[in-house]
């Protein structure tokens, strides 16, 4: 606490009165911060980040927002309304949707199928599914790239450079593999051709 603040509240009769006074003075300043955090959460997209970096960034923002604006809790004795559970489920659902909306388009298959799961998975579970898909994509991409020795051998045989159409075909093949893997990971029995 600053010296000026201590001096201005030195003679308050009780800690409760001190708390109420401080809350009245400084409690309103959280609204602009909450606005900024909500706005930032709405604008976060994966972009060039990995799934892990993207999830970490969102989780940090959600945790910061929760500190500024805690979820209300029912505190009545012997509560049977289950409002706490309903609020927790609503928050989890909103966070899952925010997480999925910001994903890159290569995860479109997973992004459209995860919300159909019953029960709706947590962000942590969706993150786990997407990490596996991301790793599979990395393996698929690395297996498409020839090693230096293979590139030298192909060049010696007069191998032509890949055309734009060849690269598009590779991307289409990769997207099909990712879609099939996504369907398998999510539990869909219908495979795409």
C-alpha positions in Angstrom: 0.0 0.0 0.0 1.3 3.5 -0.8 2.1 5.9 2.1 -0.7 8.2 1.1 -3.3 5.4 1.1 -2.1 4.2 4.5 -2.4 7.7 6.0 -5.9 8.2 4.6 -7.2 5.0 6.1 -5.2 4.9 9.3 -8.1 5.8 11.6 -10.8 3.5 10.1 -12.7 1.7 12.9 -12.6 -1.8 11.6 -11.0 -3.9 8.8 -14.5 -4.4 7.3 -15.0 -0.6 7.0 -11.5 -0.3 5.6 -12.3 -3.0 3.0 -15.6 -1.3 2.0 -13.9 2.1 1.7 -11.1 0.7 -0.5 -13.6 -1.2 -2.6 -15.6 2.0 -3.1 -12.5 3.9 -4.1 -10.8 1.4 -6.4 -13.3 -1.4 -7.2 -14.7 0.3 -10.3 -11.3 0.3 -12.1 -11.7 -3.3 -13.0 -14.3 -2.7 -15.6 -12.0 -1.3 -18.2 -9.6 -4.1 -17.6 -12.4 -6.7 -17.9 -13.4 -5.0 -21.2 -9.9 -5.2 -22.5 -9.5 -8.9 -21.5 -12.9 -9.8 -23.1 -11.9 -8.0 -26.3 -8.5 -9.7 -26.4 -10.0 -13.1 -25.8 -12.4 -12.5 -28.7 -9.6 -11.5 -31.0 -7.1 -14.3 -30.2 -6.5 -16.6 -33.1 -4.0 -19.4 -33.5 -2.1 -17.7 -36.4 1.5 -18.9 -36.4 1.3 -20.4 -32.9 1.4 -24.1 -32.1 -1.7 -25.6 -30.5 0.2 -25.5 -27.1 1.1 -21.8 -27.5 -2.4 -20.9 -28.5 -4.0 -22.8 -25.6 -1.6 -21.3 -23.1 -2.3 -17.8 -24.3 -6.1 -18.3 -24.0 -5.8 -20.0 -20.6 -3.7 -17.1 -19.3 -6.4 -14.6 -20.5 -9.2 -16.7 -19.0 -7.4 -17.0 -15.7 -6.7 -13.3 -15.6 -10.4 -12.5 -16.4 -11.5 -15.0 -13.7 -9.4 -13.1 -11.1 -11.0 -9.8 -12.1 -14.6 -11.2 -12.4 -15.0 -14.4 -10.4 -18.0 -16.6 -11.3 -20.8 -16.0 -8.8 -21.4 -18.9 -6.4 -24.6 -19.9 -4.6 -23.8 -19.9 -0.9 -27.2 -20.8 0.6 -27.1 -23.6 3.2 -28.2 -27.0 1.8 -28.4 -25.6 -1.7 -30.2 -28.0 -4.2 -30.5 -25.7 -7.2 -27.2 -26.8 -8.7 -26.5 -23.3 -10.0 -22.8 -23.6 -9.3 -22.6 -26.7 -11.5 -24.6 -24.9 -14.2 -22.4 -21.8 -14.2 -19.2 -24.0 -14.3 -20.6 -25.9 -17.3 -21.6 -22.6 -19.1 -18.1 -21.2 -18.5 -16.5 -24.4 -19.8 -18.7 -24.4 -22.9 -18.0 -20.8 -23.7 -14.3 -21.4 -23.3 -14.4 -24.4 -25.6 -16.2 -22.4 -28.3 -13.7 -19.6 -28.0 -10.8 -22.1 -28.3 -12.3 -23.8 -31.3 -13.2 -20.5 -33.1 -9.7 -19.2 -33.1 -8.1 -22.4 -34.6 -6.5 -22.3 -38.0 -8.5 -23.7 -40.9 -6.5 -26.9 -41.1 -8.3 -28.0 -38.0 -11.8 -27.3 -39.6 -12.7 -31.0 -39.4 -12.0 -31.2 -35.7 -13.5 -27.7 -35.1 -16.8 -28.8 -36.6 -17.0 -32.3 -34.9 -15.8 -31.6 -31.3 -19.0 -29.5 -30.5 -21.1 -32.5 -31.6 -19.6 -34.8 -29.0 -21.9 -35.7 -26.1 -21.0 -34.9 -23.4 -19.2 -31.8 -24.6 -15.4 -32.2 -23.9 -13.5 -29.8 -21.7 -11.0 -27.4 -23.3 -8.3 -29.7 -21.9 -9.7 -32.8 -23.7 -10.1 -30.8 -27.0 -6.6 -29.6 -26.6 -5.4 -33.1 -26.2 -7.2 -34.2 -29.3 -5.8 -31.3 -31.3 -2.2 -31.9 -30.1 -2.4 -35.5 -31.5 -3.7 -34.1 -34.8 -0.9 -31.5 -34.9 1.7 -34.1 -34.2 0.3 -36.3 -37.0 0.4 -33.4 -39.4 4.0 -32.7 -38.5 4.9 -36.4 -39.1 3.0 -36.3 -42.5 4.8 -33.1 -43.6 8.2 -34.4 -42.5 7.6 -37.7 -44.4 6.9 -35.7 -47.6 10.1 -33.8 -47.5 13.0 -35.6 -49.2 16.3 -35.8 -47.2 19.4 -34.2 -48.6 20.7 -37.5 -50.0 17.4 -38.2 -51.6 17.2 -34.7 -53.1 20.7 -35.1 -54.5 19.9 -38.5 -56.0 16.7 -37.1 -57.6 18.6 -34.1 -59.0 21.2 -36.4 -60.5 18.4 -38.4 -62.2 17.1 -35.2 -63.8 14.2 -34.8 -61.5 12.2 -31.7 -62.3 11.3 -29.1 -59.7 7.8 -29.5 -58.3 5.2 -27.5 -60.1 2.5 -25.5 -58.3 0.0 -28.2 -59.2 2.2 -30.9 -57.6 2.4 -28.8 -54.4 -1.4 -28.3 -54.4 -1.9 -32.0 -54.8 0.4 -32.6 -51.8 -1.6 -30.1 -49.7 -4.9 -31.8 -50.7 -3.5 -35.2 -49.8 -2.3 -33.9 -46.4 -5.7 -32.3 -45.7 -7.3 -35.6 -46.5 -5.0 -37.4 -44.1 -5.6 -34.9 -41.4 -9.4 -35.2 -41.9 -9.2 -39.0 -41.7 -7.0 -38.8 -38.6 -9.4 -36.2 -37.0 -12.4 -38.4 -37.7 -10.6 -41.4 -36.1 -9.4 -39.4 -33.1 -12.9 -37.9 -32.4 -14.5 -41.3 -32.8 -16.4 -40.7 -36.0 -16.8 -44.0 -37.9 -17.4 -42.3 -41.2 -14.1 -41.9 -43.1 -13.7 -39.3 -45.8 -12.3 -40.4 -49.1 
